[in-house]
Amino acid sequence: MAKRDNSKRRQFPGQHADEEILAVTRQFPLVLRWPLIWGLLIIAISLAPWAIAYSNNYNWLNLAILWMIINIIILIVYWLIRWISWYYSVYILTNYRIITIKQNGLFNREVSELTLNNIQNVNYQIKGIQASFFKFGNVIIETLSGGGDLELKKIYRPIRFQQKILNTAHKLSSTQTQK
């Protein structure tokens, strides 16, 4: 059995030479529930003409089947776009900064970053029954520059990510103080 080469490190575009990825997270998969619910509703609506035509032997049964197939194809494309948007939206914590990559659809990507030196405070919030049950919430990062808070929304176990950010920022500030 061949061993995997662990010398390769994870990388992302724009990564500095001495930068190390400490954590990568994304939104909790439960955020995909609304596209799923809407999709199931669309399936139910697209099946209605077929069910009526089939049960009453109407001559527009073929048209109803075509309508159903078109709706299902559109739905699959919609679900795929929503999944791609979720999968490629990530939050990256490195030893120098926090990078947020937000994918909106297929052709729109927003990337922002915050250096750990610019962090004033890091809080987390778990709000609601679903969030408490599934252990997801928001991490709110306040900046020194006053340029607005950076909010990492609906991530799994936000307290862990908050602690990683605080520990990394503390290590960075203590190494810079020693220099």
C-alpha positions as CSV (number, residue, x, y, z in Angstrom):
1,M,0.0,0.0,0.0
2,A,1.5,3.3,-1.1
3,K,1.7,6.1,1.4
4,R,0.4,9.5,0.6
5,D,2.9,12.3,0.2
6,N,1.9,14.8,3.0
7,S,4.7,17.2,2.0
8,K,2.3,19.0,-0.3
9,R,0.5,21.8,1.5
10,R,-2.9,23.3,0.7
11,Q,-2.7,26.4,-1.4
12,F,-5.0,29.1,-2.7
13,P,-4.5,31.9,-5.3
14,G,-2.7,34.9,-3.8
15,Q,-1.1,32.9,-1.0
16,H,2.2,34.4,0.2
17,A,5.4,32.2,0.2
18,D,5.6,32.0,4.0
19,E,1.9,31.8,4.7
20,E,0.4,28.7,6.2
21,I,-3.3,27.7,6.1
22,L,-4.5,26.9,9.6
23,A,-8.2,26.4,9.0
24,V,-10.7,26.3,6.1
25,T,-14.4,26.3,6.7
26,R,-17.6,27.0,4.8
27,Q,-21.2,27.6,5.6
28,F,-23.1,24.7,7.3
29,P,-24.8,22.6,4.6
30,L,-28.2,23.4,6.1
31,V,-28.1,26.7,4.2
32,L,-29.0,24.7,1.1
33,R,-32.4,23.7,2.6
34,W,-34.3,26.6,1.0
35,P,-33.2,25.8,-2.5
36,L,-34.1,22.2,-1.8
37,I,-37.6,23.1,-0.5
38,W,-38.3,25.4,-3.4
39,G,-37.1,22.7,-5.8
40,L,-39.4,20.1,-4.3
41,L,-42.3,22.6,-4.6
42,I,-41.4,23.2,-8.3
43,I,-41.4,19.4,-8.8
44,A,-44.9,19.1,-7.3
45,I,-46.2,21.9,-9.4
46,S,-44.6,20.5,-12.6
47,L,-46.2,17.1,-11.9
48,A,-49.7,18.5,-11.5
49,P,-50.5,18.9,-15.3
50,W,-49.1,15.4,-15.9
51,A,-51.2,13.9,-13.2
52,I,-54.4,15.6,-14.5
53,A,-53.7,14.6,-18.1
54,Y,-52.8,11.0,-17.2
55,S,-55.7,10.4,-14.9
56,N,-58.3,11.8,-17.4
57,N,-56.7,10.5,-20.6
58,Y,-56.5,14.0,-22.1
59,N,-54.7,14.3,-25.4
60,W,-52.2,16.8,-24.1
61,L,-50.4,14.1,-22.0
62,N,-47.3,14.5,-24.2
63,L,-47.2,18.2,-23.7
64,A,-47.5,17.7,-19.9
65,I,-44.6,15.2,-20.0
66,L,-42.5,17.7,-21.9
67,W,-43.4,20.5,-19.4
68,M,-42.4,18.2,-16.5
69,I,-39.0,17.3,-18.2
70,I,-38.2,21.0,-18.9
71,N,-39.0,21.9,-15.3
72,I,-36.8,19.1,-13.9
73,I,-33.9,20.1,-16.2
74,I,-34.2,23.8,-15.0
75,L,-34.4,22.6,-11.4
76,I,-31.3,20.5,-11.7
77,V,-29.4,23.5,-13.2
78,Y,-30.7,25.7,-10.4
79,W,-29.6,23.2,-7.7
80,L,-26.2,22.8,-9.3
81,I,-25.6,26.5,-9.4
82,R,-26.7,26.8,-5.7
83,W,-24.4,23.9,-4.7
84,I,-21.5,25.4,-6.6
85,S,-22.1,28.8,-4.9
86,W,-22.1,27.0,-1.5
87,Y,-19.1,24.7,-2.2
88,Y,-16.8,27.4,-3.5
89,S,-17.6,29.9,-0.8
90,V,-15.0,29.4,1.9
91,Y,-13.4,31.1,4.9
92,I,-9.6,30.6,5.2
93,L,-7.6,31.3,8.3
94,T,-3.8,31.6,7.7
95,N,-1.1,32.6,10.1
96,Y,-1.3,36.2,8.8
97,R,-4.9,36.9,7.6
98,I,-8.5,35.8,7.2
99,I,-9.7,35.4,3.6
100,T,-13.3,35.1,2.6
101,I,-14.2,33.8,-0.8
102,K,-17.8,34.1,-1.7
103,Q,-19.0,32.5,-4.9
104,N,-22.3,34.0,-6.2
105,G,-23.5,31.8,-9.1
106,L,-21.2,30.7,-11.8
107,F,-19.4,33.9,-12.8
108,N,-19.3,36.1,-9.8
109,R,-16.7,35.7,-7.0
110,E,-16.0,38.1,-4.2
111,V,-12.7,37.8,-2.3
112,S,-11.9,39.9,0.8
113,E,-9.2,39.7,3.4
114,L,-8.5,41.0,6.8
115,T,-5.0,40.9,8.4
116,L,-4.8,39.5,11.9
117,N,-3.0,42.7,13.0
118,N,-6.2,44.6,12.2
119,I,-8.5,42.6,14.5
120,Q,-9.9,44.3,17.6
121,N,-12.4,41.7,18.8
122,V,-13.9,38.4,17.7
123,N,-17.3,37.3,18.8
124,Y,-19.6,34.4,17.9
125,Q,-23.3,34.1,17.9
126,I,-25.6,31.0,17.8
127,K,-29.1,32.2,17.3
128,G,-32.3,30.1,17.1
129,I,-33.4,26.5,17.7
130,Q,-31.9,25.1,14.4
131,A,-28.6,26.8,15.0
132,S,-28.4,25.5,18.6
133,F,-29.4,22.0,17.6
134,F,-27.0,21.7,14.6
135,K,-24.3,23.8,16.3
136,F,-23.8,26.5,13.6
137,G,-23.7,30.2,13.9
138,N,-21.9,33.4,13.0
139,V,-18.4,34.7,13.8
140,I,-18.2,38.5,14.0
141,I,-14.8,40.1,13.7
142,E,-14.5,43.7,14.7
143,T,-11.6,45.6,13.0
144,L,-9.3,48.3,14.4
145,S,-9.7,50.4,11.2
146,G,-13.4,50.9,11.8
147,G,-14.1,49.8,8.2
148,G,-16.9,47.6,9.3
149,D,-17.2,44.2,10.8
150,L,-16.4,41.0,8.9
151,E,-19.1,38.5,9.5
152,L,-18.6,34.8,8.8
153,K,-22.1,33.5,8.5
154,K,-23.6,30.2,9.4
155,I,-20.4,28.2,10.0
156,Y,-20.2,24.9,11.9
157,R,-19.0,25.2,15.5
158,P,-18.3,29.0,15.4
159,I,-16.7,28.9,18.9
160,R,-13.9,26.7,17.5
161,F,-13.2,29.0,14.6
162,Q,-13.4,32.1,16.9
163,Q,-10.8,30.5,19.3
164,K,-8.5,29.6,16.3
165,I,-8.7,33.2,15.2
166,L,-8.0,34.6,18.7
167,N,-5.1,32.2,19.3
168,T,-3.5,32.9,15.9
169,A,-3.9,36.7,16.3
170,H,-2.4,36.4,19.8
171,K,0.6,34.4,18.5
172,L,1.2,36.8,15.7
173,S,1.1,39.8,18.0
174,S,3.4,38.2,20.5
175,T,6.0,37.3,17.8
176,Q,5.9,40.8,16.4
177,T,6.3,42.3,19.9
178,Q,9.4,40.1,20.5
179,K,11.1,41.4,17.3
